[in-house]
Amino acid sequence: MSSEIDSSTLLSRASQLIDLARKAGADAADAVVVRSRSQSVSVRLGKVEGTESSESDDFSLRVFIGKRVASVSANPGFDLQALAERAVAMAKVSPEDPFACLADEASLAKSYPDLQLLDTTEVSSEMLREAGLAAEAAALAVEGVTNSSGAGASAGMGGLVLATSHGFEGSYMASRFGHSVSVIAGEGTGMERDYDFDSRLYYAELDDPAVIGRRAGERVIKRINPRQVPTGKDVTVIFDPRVARGFVGHIAGAINGAAVARKSSFLRDRMGQQVLKSGLYITDDPLIVRGPSSRPFDGEGVSGERMVMIEDGVLKHWFLSTSTGRELGLQTNGRGVRGGTAVSPSSTNLALEPGDITPEELIRSVGNGFYVTELIGHGVNMITGEYSRGATGFWIENGELTFPVSEVTIASNLKEMFMRLTPANDIDRKFGVAAPTFAIEGMTLAGR
């Protein structure tokens, strides 16, 4: 384990690679190693269906010659000099990119905190197998559950090693553990499926597999014998936290600087304007200790800070990397992410901050409406904001969840949805995108 965590050898190779690139003619360069170690076990109906184990250290070198840039990737064991020379040769014949560059030296992290992202607990394949079996057994023990779609457990770690030609050197590792199970209730054409899972940085903080299994079983039996409901044009829809997190992801996509630069965001002209209801806040914080998406520096060596992206409903910031910032005439805010050989902006620990009422109070306040537990399809147009997705969940009558609902579609426009959103207070920050239960008024529901 210690040899896997120690990144000094990789950092040395990355630095060598940069030196060779400079000698080959590069004006500037950076080298990154994306580290990955994982193992998982899947089970179904009491038997192991599969085991997987993988590890990799993927090198990428990016070189700059004037306004020309090129990137190459390689696995461990490659010839450093040959890779550097190849990258420089590619850059010389590449088209000019006026925005590609390293982060400004002044913005580089000089020091960074220990965010406690790595749990070195040794988890054996036997422990993973037992966890998967326990989750499945607990789910199957719930009365009404008729079959299993499978269960699993996983353990792994990943991280980043980064060196740049203007003096930055850094590395970090983060662990990740998970349990999951999916089960079926009902028979024939009346079968319904549901699932539950947990994912944490620290193994000891994972929910017990039996608890996860029981929750999955209890969720699926509630879905038996769903109905359709009549079409309505002014329906209040409540989003369960599971689907609420995905909805907040749409907000993140709309305020991503890369989408703004491409003019593919419906919020591209709304900086400084009201985009959410007054009183609502979207925050992003890469420096949360043991945060699920925390990082001491980004993919360019820049430390990000906690930012209020949307404050009291007003849009204040885009997510920016260095090149995206330059394209928009702005400075990076430490949100650059390495994806292969490219750097693009992304959120870290993103949250729609909670309101003051409980989910139960929110449901009671609706009277009649639709509580969504699962969304189907990808009917979201990020250029126009048009939103239309298949949905399942439960009908709300007289302020209470009643019968299950399926085969309906909910639709509106994200611009209007943002302005009609009311959050509850039940946020769970163990996910990289966190959101409470929330209601959105005035949606169209297409049913029978």
N, C-alpha and C positions, 0 to 999 in steps of 0.2 A: 504493500500500500504506500509506504513512504516514497518509493521510487516513482510511483505514479503521480504523487502529489508534488514532488520536487521538480520544478520547471527550469532549474538553472541550466541544464544541458541544452534544452530547447531554446532558451533565451540566448545562450551563447551562439548556437547555430544561426538563429535569426539575425543576430548582430553581424556575424561573419557574412551572411548573405547580403546584407546592406552594404558592407564594406566592398565586397566584390562587385556589386552593382555600380557603386560610385566609381570604382576603378575602371569599369567597362564603359563608362560614359554617362551614367545617370546623374542628373542634377540633384535629385532627391529620391528617397525610396522609403517604404516601410515593409516590414515582414511580419506576418501573423501566423500563429499556429493555433488552430482550433482543436482542442483536446476532447475526447469522448471515450467513456468507459461505461458499459451497460450490461446487465444481465436480466433476463425475465423468464418466467415460467407461466404457461397457460394450462388450465385444466378444464375438463368438461365431464359432467356426470361421474365425478369421483376419480377420474383418470387423467394423467398428464397427457396433454395433447402436443405440447411443444416446449422446448427450452432454447433460449437464444443467449449468446454472449458475444459482445463485440468490443473492440477498442481501436482507436485510430488517433493519429496526430497528423492533421492535414495542414501542410505549409502553403502559404500564398505570399508571393512577392509582387509588390506594386512599384513601378518605377516611373519617374517623370523626367522628360527631356523638354524643356521649355513648356509649351502648352500641350504637349503630347504625352499620353499615358498608356501604359500596357500592364497587364497582370498575368501571372502564370501561377499554376498550382502544381504541387507534387506531394508524394508520400515520403515517409522517412526512408533514408538510404540513397536519396538522389545525390547527384554530383552538384555541389554548391556553385562552383564556377560556371558550369555549363548552363545551369538554370538562370544565373544572373546575366550571362551573356545573351541568352535567348530572350529574356525579358527586355533588355536594352535594344536588341535588334528589332523586336516587335514594336517598341515605342517609336523608333526612328521612322517607321513607315505608317504609323497610326495617324488618323485625322486629328486635328487639333480640338481640344476640349477646353473652352475658356474658363470652366468652373472647377475642373478637377485639380486638387492640390492636397498637400498635407495640412493638418490643422495648424493654425498659427502657433509659434513656439510659446507665446505668452499665455495661451489658453490651455497648455498641457498641464496635466496633474503633476504637481511637484511632490506631493505626498497624498496618501489616501487612507481612510480608516479601515480597520478590520471589521467587516460586516458580518462575520460569523456565518459564512455561507456554506462551509464544508463540515459535514458530519462524517467522521472516519469509521463509523460502525461497520464491522464486517458482517455482511448478510450472505449466508450460504444459499445455494440453490434449494437445499432442503427446507430452509426457513421460508423461502418464497413459495415452494410447493405447498407447505402446510398452511400458509396464509391464504392461498388461492382456494384450497379445499375447504378451509373453515368458512370463508365468505360464501362459497357456493352452498355448503351444507346448511348454513343459517338461512339463506334465501329460500332453499327448497323446503325448509321446515315450516315456512309460513303457509297457513292453510289457504288453498286456492291456487298456489303456484304449481304449474304442471310440467315445466321443463326448464332446462338451462341453456342459455346461449354461450355460456362459458364464464370463467373467472380467471383472474391473473394477479400476479404481483411482480414488481420490478424494483431494481436498485441500480443506481448509476451515478456518475459524476461527469461534469464537463467544465470547460473553462477556456481561457484565452491567454495566449502569450503574445505580447506585442513589442516590437522594437522599431524605432524610426531613425532616420538619418539626422534628425535635429535633436537627438539626445534622449528621447523617451524610451524607457525600458520598464515593463511591468507585466505581471501575470496574476491571475486568480483562478480558483477552482470553486465550483459549487456542486453540492450533492443533490440527489433527487430520489425519493422513494415513493412507491405507489401501490395501492390495492384497488381492485375493481371487480365488479360482477354484473352480469346481465341475465335476466330470467324472463320466463314467459308464463302468462296465466291464460286460462280459457282453452277451448278446443276448436279445431277446424278453422272456419272463417272468422270465428269470434276470438281468435288469439290476440293477445296484447303483449307488448314487450316493454320493459323498463330496466333501469340500471342504477347503480350508485358507485361512487369511487371516492378515493381520497388521495391527495398528493402533497407531500411535504419535503422540506429540506432536511429535516431531522427525523430519523427513523422512530425514535421514541415518541414523537408527536403525532404519528399516524393514528387515525381512528382504528379501533380493533376490527379485524376482518369480520368477525361475527356481527358486529354492529352494522357494518356496511352491508352485509348480506341481508340482515333483517330489514334495513331501510329499503333496499331494492325490492324485496318481496312485498313489503307493505305498500310501496308505490305502485307496483304493477297490478295488484288485485283491485285497487281503486279504479283502474282504467277499464275493467271488464264491462261489457254491454254499453258502449258509448252511444250517444245520439247525435244527430245533427240538430242545429237550432235554426230558427228563421233568419233570413237576411235582414240586416239592420244597418242604418246609415249614421247612427250617432251612438255608438256603443263604447262604453268605458272598458278598456282592456287592462288587466293587471298582469304584469310580467313576473313570474317566479324568478328568484335570483339566478337560477341556471341560465335562463334565456335573457335575463337582464344583463348579464355579463357580455353576452354576444352583442346586444344592442349598444352597450357602451363602446364596444369595439368599432361600431359604425361611426361613433363620434370621433374616436381616435383616428380612423381613416380619413375623416373629413377635415381634420386639422393637421394632417401630416404634410409637411412642407413639400415633399416630393409630389404629392397629388396636387397641391396648390400650384407648383411650378409647371406641372403638365396641364393645368387648367381642367383637371378631372375631379375636382371637389366642388360640391354645391355650396360650400362655405368660402370659396376662394376670394370673394369680394367683401367678406363680412368682418374683417379684423376691426376690433374696437366697437363692434355693434352687439346688440342683444341677440343671442342665438339660443339660449335656454331661458326658461322661466326665471324671473327674479328670485334670488335666494338660493339658487343652485350653484354648486361648485364642482369642477372637475380638477383633480389634482394628479400630479405625477411626481414620484419621488424615488430616485435610484439608490438612495442611501439609507433605506430602512434596514436596521439590523435584523438579520434572518428573513428579510423580505423575499418573496418568491421570485421576483424578477430584479432583485438588487444587483448592482455592479459598482465596483469602486471607480471605474473609468469606462469610457465607451470604446467603440472599435477604432477610434483614432487617438486614444490616450487622453481624452478630455474628461474631467470630472463634471458630472451633472449635479445640479442642485434641485431641491424640491421646488416645483413650480405650480402655481395655480393657473392652469391652462384656460379655464373659464371661471371667471370670478363674478359672483352675484348675477350669473346669466350672461355676462359680457365676455366675448372672445378676446383673450389677451396674448396668446402665443401660438406659434406653430411648433411642431416637433422638427428640429433642424439638425442636420449634419453639416460639416464644413462646406462641401460643394453645393448642397441644396441651399444653405444660407447665402452663399455668394450669388447664386442664381437669383435669389429674391432680394439681394441687397442687404442681407442681415448677417449676424454672427451665429455660429453654432451654439446650441445650448446643451451640448454633451449627450445628444440622443442618437449618435451614429452607431449603426450596427453592421458588423461584417457579415455579409452573405456571400460565401464563396470568395470571389476576388473583388466584389463591389462593396461599397459603403452606402447605406441608405438610412434615413431617420426612422425611429420607432419609439413607442412609449416604453416605460419601465414598469414600476408599480403604479398602475393607473386606477383611479377610483372616482366613481360618482359618489360624492359625499352624502351621507344619510340625512333623512329628515327627522322629525320629532315624534311621529306616531308609529305605533306598532303595525305589523302587517295585518293583524286581526282588525284593528281600528280602521285601516285603509279599506279592507274588504267590506266592513260594515258600512262605511261611508258611501260606497258605490251603490248599494241597494241591489240593482240588477246589472249584470255585466258578464265578462268572460275572463277567467283566470287561466293564463297560458302556461303550460309546463314544457312544451316542446314545439319547436318550429321546424318546418320542412321546406327545402328548396332554397334558392339563392336569388329571390326576386327583389334585389335592392340595387337601384341605379344610383351610384355615388356622384354622377354628374348632375342629375336633376333632383335627386332626393326621393324619387318615387319608390314606394315600399309596398310590396305585396308578397305575403308568404303563407303557405299552408300552416295550420296550427292544430294542436290538440290541447286539451286541458279540462277545466270544469266550469260549469255554468254557475253563476252567482245569482241567487234569488234571496231577496229580503236580507241581504248582507251576509249570507252564508254560502259556502261551497256546497253544491248539491250533486247533480249527476255528471258523469264524464261526457266530454264532447270530443268528436273527431270529425275529419273531413270537412273542415271549414277553412276559409281564407280570411286573413285580416289585411287591411290595406289603408294607406294614407300617404302623406309625404313627410319625410324626416324633418323638414323645416317646421311643419305644423306640430309634429309629434314632440319635438324638442320643447316647444313652447307650452305644451299641455301636460308635461311630465310632473308627477308628484311622488317623491320617494318616501319609503318607510324608513325605519331606523335599524334594520336587521343586517347591516353590511357584514360580510365575512372577508377579512383581508388576507386569507391564506392563498388567494389566487392572484396571479399577476394582473388580471383585470377584475376589480372588485365593484360590486354594485348591490344595493339593497333591492328588495321587492319594490316595484313602483307601478303607478297607474298612469295611463294615457287616455285622456278623454277624446271623444269625437272621432273614433275610428270607424271604418266601414267593415262589416263582417258579412261575408258571403257564405250562406248556408243553404238550406233547402228552399 
